[in-house]
Amino acid sequence: MTQLSRIKSILYDNMTLGNRLKQFAESRYTNVAEFSKQLGINRENAYRYFKDVVSPGAELLIRLAEMGCDINWLLTGVKSFSDKQNELKMLIPIDNAEINTMPRVLEYSIIGTIPAGKGELVDLTDWVEKMIIDYSPQNHALLVVDKEFGFSMAPIIQPGDVALFSFDSKVRNGRPVAARWDETKGALKIAHFSAADPENIALLSSNSAEPPIFVKRSKVQLFNIVAFFLLGRDTK
């Protein structure tokens, strides 16, 4: 096995989602009954998840995150770098390579304020403020805008761009959301609803050619989009 292969084997695993869920359950709970009770399902359903007969939906993923499960690892198999740091240090001599961990809480400089309409830009470079950005992978994940069916939010969001969404933050009126109807239907839209009638939701597109989609709140899963990464642009 090459050095690169060894590193990959430390950072990634080849288990199925069900295997990883079972591993998490065994690491935190004394038996399946205890794990199932904490998760809010029966023991028989827990075994169905362990055997990959079914996969956990959004509600169970949120609950698993609350229970301390690394959702990014559960879904992708990418192991937490900090958890494997000691293994990497043993594999790579410390005098040949530095092992750095990516902080989950990042601090950025605020260099100014900018109006969304007519107004003056305020330059803060002489007195730079700081903002803490905390988007932990335990309760956040990424969605890539489909390159074939990703034009309803154009020109603001383009196919190939990436949306960072939260499993547990509150959906806000007039803000972007990831909506899901069932196992196959979903879309990136702007949620619009009234406080007087929050059950009826209009999912709007930034592309005016796309008609709104009307759904019942109880019939759709909505996840708050907290950030966009504009990766699909042609930079040439």
N, C-alpha and C positions, 0 to 999 in steps of 0.2 A: 504494500500500500504506500502510495506517495505521500509526501508531507501535506500537499494540498488536500488529498483525499481524507487524511486523518483530521485536518481542521474542519472539513465539511461534515464529517461524521460527528464531530463534537457540537457544531452549531445547528445541525439539522437532524431530524429523525425520519425514518421511512415508515413509521406506524400509520395506521388508519386513524381517522378521527375518533372512532369508537375505542380503539386501543388507548389513545391519549386520554380520553375521558375516564376510562377505567383506571389508568395510572394515576390521574388526579384524585379520583375517589379513594383509591387504596392508600394514597399518601396522606390523606386528611381524615379519613373515617375508618372506624374499626370494622364495619360491615356494610353490606349493600343496603340493608334496611335503614341504617342511620343516614347514609348518603341520600337515599331516595326521599326520606322524610324531610331532610333539610332542603332538597331541591323542589319538593312539592309534587312528586310523582310517585307512583307505586313501584314496587320492586320489579315487577314483570316488565314495565316500560323501561326501567333502568337497564335491564339486560338487553332489550331491543336496541337501545342506544349503543351499548358496549359492543354489540355484534354488527353494528352498521346497518341494521335493518331500516332504521330511520335516523335522521340527523336532527340535532336540536335546533329549534327555531329561535326567533329573536327574543321571546320572553324567557326561554330557558338560558340563552346566552347571557342575558342581563343578570339573571339570578346566579349563574355560575361565576360571573365577574364579581358579584357581591360576595360570593363564597371564597374568593381569592384565586380563582382560576385565571391563568394568563390566556385570554381569548385569542390573541394573535397566534400563540403557540398551538392552541387547541385546533384552530381552523387551518393553519398552514404548516405546522410542524417545525416552524422556525423557533429555536430555543432562545430563551432569554440570555443575552450575552453575559450579563453579570453573573447569572447562575453557573455559567461554564467558564468563567474567567480563570479559576484555579487550574482546570484541566488544560486550558490553552497555555498557561504559564509553564506547566510541566512539559508541554509539547514543544514550545518555542522558547529557547533560552532568552532570559530577560535582557542580556547584554546585546542580543541581536535584534530584538524587536520590542517595542513598547506596546503594552496592552492598555488600550483606552476604552472606556465605556461611554456610550452615548447617554447623556443625562436625559431623564424623562421630563424634567422641568427646565425650560430654557428661558433665559432672560435676554430681551432685546432692547436696544436703545430706541427711544422715540425721538426722532429728529425734527418733527414738526407736526402740525395739524393742517388738514387740507379740507376745504369745503366740498360738499357734494353738489352744491349749486353755485350761485354767485357769492363770492366772498374772498377774503384775503387769506393767503397761506401764512401760517405762523411758523417762523424758523426757530427751532429750539436747540440748534447746534451749539450755542454758547452756554446752554444749561440743559444738558441732555437728561431726559427722564428715562426711567426704566419700566418695562412691563414684563411681568412673568407670564409665560405661556406654558400651560400644563395640559397636555393632551396624552395622557398615559395610554399605551397600547392595551392595557387591561380592559378599558371601557371605550376604546375608539378603534375604528378600522377604516380601511380605504375602499372606495368604489371607483372604478375606471369608467369614464363615459364611453359608451359603445361607439366604435368607429363607423358603424353602418347605420345605426338608428340613434345617433346622438345629436340631432340638429334642432330639437324642439326648444332648447335653451340657448341656441345661438342668437346673436353673436357673442353674448357674454361668456357662455361656457361652450367650448368646442369639443368635438370628438377627440378622445385621447387625453383630455384633461382628467385630473384626479380630484375626487371629493373626499374629504375627511369627515366621517360622521360619528356621532355619539350614540352609544347604546342606551344611555340613561338620562341625558339632559332633556329639558322640557321643550316641546315643539312650540315655536313662536309664530304668531300670525304675521303673514307677509314675508316670511323668511324661507330660504330654500330647505327642502326636505327630500329624503329618499323615501318613496312610497312603495308599498308592496301589497298586492291584492291576494296572491296565492303563490304557489311554488314556481310559477313561470312568468307572472305579470308584475311589472313594477316600472317606476320611472323617477327621474329626477325632476322635481317641480317646485313651484312656490305655493305654499299652503295659504289659503285665505278662508277665514271663517269669522263669524261674529260672536261676541261674548253672549249674546242672547240666544244663539242657536249653534253651539259648538259641535253638535252632532253632524251637521251638514257642512261638508268641506269641499271647496273648489280648489282643484289643483291646476295652477296656471303655468303657462310657458312664457319665456321672455320673447320667443318668436311669435309675433302676432298672428302668423298664418295658422298656428296650431290652436284648435278650439279647446276650451277648458274641459277638465274631467271632473265630474261631480260624484262624490263618494260619501258613504256613511262612515263616521269615525269608528264605529264598532266593527266595520267590515274591512278596515285597512290598517296596516302597520305603518307608522310614520316615525322616521328617525331624523333628528336635527342635524343638518349639515353645519359644521363649525368652521370649515376652511376649504378653500379651493387651491389646487396647485395647477397652474396653467401650463401644462407640459405638452399639450397637443398642438401648440402654435408652430408655424413655420418660421424659424428664426433667421433664415437666409435673406 
